[in-house]
Each structure stands twice: as structure tokens, then as C-alpha cells.
Amino acid sequence: MDVRETTLQAAVGAHLAGTHIRRAHRVLQGSGTVAPGLRWPDASDGRDPRADLEAEGRASYAGHYFSPHQASVFDGLYDALPTSPNERDVLLAALLATASDCAAAPGHTAQPFQPTTTALPHIVAAWRIDPLARVRRYIEDLTAVVPRRQGCAAKTTAEEFLNDADLRGAVVFCDPPYSEVQYSRFYHVLEGMAVGGWPSVSGSGRAPELSLRFTSAFSSRRHSTAAFAALFESLRKSGATAILTFPNHLCSNGQSAATLATLAAEQFDVNIQLLDGRHSSLGANASSLGGRVAHRDVAEAVLVLRPRSKR
Ligand SMILES: C[S@@+](CC[C@H](N)C(=O)[O-])C[C@H]1O[C@@H](n2cnc3c(N)ncnc32)[C@H](O)[C@@H]1O
């Protein structure tokens, strides 16, 4: 932390202490703790700000990912979501898309930007977004196109989805993990908003406890080969043609397009094409880019797995 950050935080603290902002206790210190000098506008108010924050559950992101104003708008909109499934889905999707735009973070939510000289302009730009205007725009976009045939979405694992599925004649697209870092580390803010809040969050990333985060065998160096072998077996049994994208170099989960092609060739006729692609480094080197999302150019392989014709 340099002198400018300290000065900035002191200025925010002084501003909050001198105003009657209703939810000022949601603006936490850089360490994620309540400011020790926090006083309620009404001096006789004896509430514990920490307990209040915990009781609010999802109000854990103000002053971290979202501005206090954005966070309180999101809370209000979430509470006002209708119960009828279709309307709720569209409005929740618009809310999540808006939250994704407003998050002062580098393309994912492992950690918010810190108020450093380089990242501050990105925080200001994200927090300047008017959440209500943005939500309205997303609702208009999402409702402008009406499908002729109703589709469906399933929130489940690939393993469960493919379990005994009959997908003869269908094409399945797989975009599996290539990093040994669990992806649930990067999306917990939007996931938390989608499920109505985590019981508690902590640390500079404001993440829920580890036991609540999804763990994928595809991301584990030790288990990824068995996980991909099982995936290919289920895909073969389903009868589908599969298209699978994967970087063409050895990735941190121990796999490359070549290892997956070899594994898949036990079950399918495999065809590989290479494309130029850009991959998020999932935070690595983000500081060298002024806190924005870091990418690196990689060749992306597209594997087409066709069921073997019976001879
Ligand atoms: C490379 S990302 C692709 C995500 C998405 N296609 C995109 O471009 O943003 C891999 C995704 O696979 C998900 N994943 C991990 N294990 C999974 C499993 N067992 N079944 C289904 N999805 C899984 C991760 O959570 C992650 O979102």
C-alpha cells in the first residue's frame, strides 16, 4: 500500500463518517474488515456492524466489487424479483449481466481491484455504471428475441447430464477446464448473487468457504485423465458427435489437445483443427496490465469426435 492508497482510504472513511449514508457499514476496509471507527448516524444505535453485515448475507461486496450504491440497488432488485419462473429468469439474468459489468475486477471475481494508481481508473469506470439503466438495457436485449422453439438449460455436471442420455444424431459442445485452479474460485460473486447470497464470505476475494465451492476433477492434475476418460466413455455411449475445444499446449491440469486426442481416439474417430485463440490467464500477470484481465495468445485446438461407424 502506498501513500496515495492510504490517503484515498482515509478520505473515503472521513466522507462516510461525515454523511448519513444508510448502509455505510457495508464499505469495508481493504482487508475485508469493518472500519474500527464506524459510527451509526443515530448515536444511540447499538447494533454490531459485523453482525448486521452477516445477517444481510449477500451484502458482502459493497466497497469491494461494487460501489455501495450499486450493491444496494442489486439487493433491492434481487428482493423484488418476481416468483413466476420465466419472468424471474429473465430479470435475474439481466441483474447478473449488470453485476458482471459493474464488478471492479479483472474479468472474473477471484479478487476485486485494489485502489492502486493503475487500477483506480478501472474501479471508477466500473462504479460509474448506473445499475438501473444497465439492467433496463439488458432486459430490453434479452426480451427482444423470442425463440420459435423453447429450449432448455440444465445446471448440472457433464457426468450427470450424460448419464444414460440418448443423444444419437446430436452434437455436444464441450469447453472443459484447462487450469488446475478451480474455476469456482473465479465466479463466486455472480454465483452467490444467483443463489441469493452465501452464508458468509471472507478474505480479500470475499469468497464463500471452500466446502461450498464446486470442485472439478477436470482441474485436478491427479484426476483429470480419469475424468476425461469417463467423459469420453459417456459421450460414446450417448451416441453424440462431440466438439471439444482445448489449448494446444500442456496446461496446468496436466492435459493438452494431444493427450485428449489420444484418449478420445480409444472411443471415437478424432479430427483436430487448430485456431488462433486468446486465453484468459485467470489473473496471472494481471498486474503487469494495470489490473485488467490478462490474456495470452495460444493455439486453440478443435477436436471433432465422431462415433465410429459399425463395421
Ligand atoms: C474453460 S471454462 C469454459 C466456460 C465457458 N464455456 C466460457 O467460455 O466461459 C470450463 C468450465 O467448465 C466448468 N466445469 C468444471 N467441471 C465441470 C463438470 N464436471 N461438468 C460441467 N462443467 C464443469 C467450469 O466451472 C468452467 O466454467
The ligand as an ORCA input file, in Angstrom:
! r2SCAN-3c Opt
* xyz 0 1
  C     -12.780    -23.360    -19.880
  S     -14.195    -22.981    -18.866
  C     -15.387    -22.691    -20.123
  C     -16.553    -21.901    -19.687
  C     -17.418    -21.293    -20.812
  N     -17.557    -22.140    -21.968
  C     -16.831    -19.978    -21.188
  O     -16.274    -19.838    -22.282
  O     -16.916    -19.048    -20.365
  C     -14.591    -24.565    -18.204
  C     -15.892    -24.610    -17.408
  O     -16.202    -25.979    -17.073
  C     -16.844    -25.999    -15.812
  N     -16.762    -27.354    -15.239
  C     -15.817    -27.871    -14.426
  N     -16.073    -29.152    -14.118
  C     -17.239    -29.476    -14.747
  C     -18.045    -30.648    -14.799
  N     -17.686    -31.736    -14.140
  N     -19.172    -30.600    -15.528
  C     -19.527    -29.471    -16.187
  N     -18.806    -28.335    -16.191
  C     -17.676    -28.333    -15.471
  C     -16.057    -24.951    -15.034
  O     -16.790    -24.494    -13.929
  C     -15.832    -23.858    -16.091
  O     -16.886    -22.922    -16.048
*
